[in-house]
Amino acid sequence: MDESLRSAAQSGNIDALYALIEEDADVLRRIDEMEFVDTPLHIAAAAGHTEFARELMNLKPSFARKLNQSGSSPLHLALQNKQEKMVDDLLSIDKNLVRVKGREGYTPLHHAAREGNDSLLSKFLEKCPSSILDVTVRNETALHIAAKYNKLEALKAILEWLPISFHGSIINSEDKDGNTVLHIAASNNQTQMIKLLIQSKRVLTGKVNQSGFRPLEVLEAQARDDSRDSVNILKRAKDPAYIIIEKMFSPKIRGYIEIMTEIREMKTETVNTLLVVLSLILTMTYQAVLSPPIVVAKRIIILLVPLYFIMACCYSVAHAIIAPNPYVYFGASAGVKANLIPFHAKGMEDGFLRDIDQMEFVDTPLHVAAAAGCTEFALELLDLKPSLATKLNQEGLGPMHLALQNEHAETVLSLLRFDKNLVRVEGKNGYTPFLYAVTKGDSPCRTTASKLFKF
């Protein structure tokens, strides 16, 4: 760059800038043709000369997105030099500058998260909400970076801002090693961060990273004396996928599901041993029943009752080996009017949801969650598979119809916030959710619809 132009940028002298342009009309164009360069805008941004920077932005807007040899844009340099007025001015001209990726894929948002500048984070997210989706070359979100550098206030600022439609997908996203934000917080034994993430009620505590560890296992592997509080928080935490079980099923059914979860995680050798032992017990029982004394007979009858339950478990073990998604086919035994109920995070795998989405008319897990008023679970499903929201079940009803039918106003509002056009989904006989509630629903259902849809 011409030294006269550099000097003008360093001093913020606009008159000197135009004098140079009069001498050489292509002076800015030649700089713009260079791939990596400190433009006059870089120099002015680092020095905090806002008027000079605005003048350059008018003359050459492309300078704002160029990187210098260090991989920094003008906005990156303004941040690094704590020129907050410059940051505000640049964003007022082009809010999307917060998404410009520099060295290692860091955007200005990532930089603010690393520095723990919660006020700037909030400002960036308000001006450019989509910037939360940007990731570094290591596939880290701003949440990952805040956790990585132990910036609690930055993490809190992002979580407080995070819109409900982004929440589940962002908070549970994985870096290149398969680590979620919770994995990172656990690896650093950040108790307050762990508590904050758990309180969000959208974090999946059972996610496994590429090393095969859940967040709790990452924490326990460190064997640190000061990690007891963090361990206890994670042990008490429950996945959103499990919350629906507590709301919808009796304690006996929930207990059975927990047993089944443990059985599914058994090693093959353990399962084989269990089956052999059970076979021996049943053989001995059969032989004793042929001619037992009355006291023995009574004891055998008492024994047979739990054995029936054990054999049911064995049947489910076999079913778990054969069936691809055994957790979801439990609706009838629980008295729920649905064919598919997700019991475990494993039931939310992409393949499972894709298979359901390919069915033309089906009660999806979203239908079940909407009918039960499990709003958080419903939103998690929408993050994973938005198309479920417009599917109809065998009765010609969508999730919104069912939420209205069961007077779950909060669920209805959350679905509408996710996609306002869901109110136009036509079900059986062409009924939209509102028309269905008004014409088919009972009086409370009609009242709920009238309050929500103020037509």
Secondary structure, DSSP 8 states (H G I E B T S, - for coil): --HHHHHHHHHT-HHHHHHHHHH-TTHHHHHHTSSB---HHHHHHHHT-HHHHHHHHHH-GGGGG-B-TTS--HHHHHHHTT-HHHHHHHHHH-GGGGG---GGG--HHHHHHHHT-HHHHHHHHHH-GGGGG---TT---HHHHHHHTT-HHHHHHHHHH--HHHHHHHHT---TTS--HHHHHHHTT-HHHHHHHHHTS---TT---TTS--HHHHHHHT--GGGHHHHHHHHH---HHHHHHHHHS-HHHHHHHHHHHHHHTS-HHHHHHHHHHHHHHHHHHHHHHTS--HHHHHHHHHHHHHHHHHHHHHHHHHHHHH-S-GGG--TGGGT-S-S----SGGGG-HHHHHHHHTSSB---HHHHHHHHT-HHHHHHHHHH-GGGGG-B-TTS--HHHHHHHTT-HHHHHHHHHH-GGGGG---GGG--HHHHHHHHS-HHHHHHHHHHS--
